[in-house]
Amino acid sequence: MNLPTDLKYTTDHEWIRVEGDVGTIGVTDHAQGELGDVVYVDIPDASASVSKGDTFGSIEAVKTVADLFAPVSGQLVDVNEVNAAPDSVNKDPYGNGWLVKIKLSDPTELDALMDVDAYKALIGA
């Protein structure tokens, strides 16, 4: 299982990579494996403001549908058009399979997220 060390992780199995004041968010390799083949991602408002823990969309797989939760508060500034190739979420969850970019409104919220070792402990890896 691929778990990059430069990311922060949530208990809801999202990851965030921060560059400056913008965080790129996606689902973890573990999450995509549990979901199965991703067929659709729904991000209803590509310019929404979200608070940490808010649902910002959903991800649909052959087996199930799961909500996507914001790991931090901020303004969505970009949405990846993964529905053109939804299998990119399965094949490359930390690269081409990213979901949204968010401009952070409170960078201190990152401190409450897990590092890779804590996330590995959570999923038993």
N, C-alpha and C positions, 0 to 999 in steps of 0.2 A: 504494500500500500504506500502510495506517495503522500508524504506529509512534509511540505517545505518548512524549513526552520525560520524563515523570515516573515511568517504570517502570524496573525492573531486569530484565535478560534473562539466560537461560541458553543454553548451547550446544545444549541439547536442545529449545529453542524454547518454553519456558515463560516467563511473565512474572510479576512480583510487584509489587504496589502496597502499601506499608506505611503504616498509619495507627496510630500509637501502637505497641503491641506485637503487632498482628495484621496479617498479610499476606494479601491476596487474591491467588489464583493462578489462572492460566488458560493457554491456549495462544495463541501469537501469531497475528496475521493471516497471516503467512507460513506457519505450520504448518497452519492450517485450510485454506489454499489448496492446500497440497501433499497434505493428507489427502483432500480432496474432501468430499462431503456427509456430515456427521456424523450417524450414526443412533443411537448409544448411547454412554453414558459409564458406566464401572463403577468405583465407589469402594467397595470391599468393607467397609471399617471406618471409619465416619464419625467415630469418636472415637480413632483410632489415634495413637500417637506415631510420628513419622518422623524419620529422620536425613537430613541433606543428601545428595542423590543417590539416596535410596531410591525404589523404585517405590511409588506410593500408589494406583495404579489404572491403567485403560487407557481409551483412546478408540477407538471403532470407527466407521469410515467405510465408504462403499460400496466403496472401493478397498483398504482395509487396516485393520489394528489396530495401534495404537502404545501403548507404555507411557507413563505419566505419571510424571515424576521430581520429587521435592521439591527446590526451589531452596534451601531452608533447613531447619534442624532445628526441631522443635516438636510441638505437639499440635493435631490437627485439631479445630476448634471449630464448623465449619459446612460443609455440602455443599450446593451449588446443585442443585436438582431439575431439571437441564437435560433429562432424558429426557422430560419432558412436552412439550418443544419443543426437540429436539436441534439444530435448524437455528439456534438462537440462538448457538451456538458459531461458526457460519459467518457469520451476519449481524452479530453484535455481540460479537466475541471479548473486547473490553476492558470491556464493560458487562454486559448481561444474560447473556452467555455465560461468565461466570467459573465456575470449577469448585469450589474449596475455599477456606476461610479457615483459617489456621494461626496459633496463638499462638507467636511466636518464642521459642525457648529460648536462642539465641545471636545477637543482632542483628549482631555483628561479621561473621557469614557473608555479610551483604549486600555487604560490601566486595569480595568475590571475584566478584560478578556483573557483567555488562556493562551499560554505559549504552547509550543509543540509538545513538550513533555507532559503538561497538564492535560492536553487534548488526548494524547496517547493513553494516559491513565483512564480517562473518561470512557474511551471506546475499547479498552482492554488490548491495545496493540503493543 
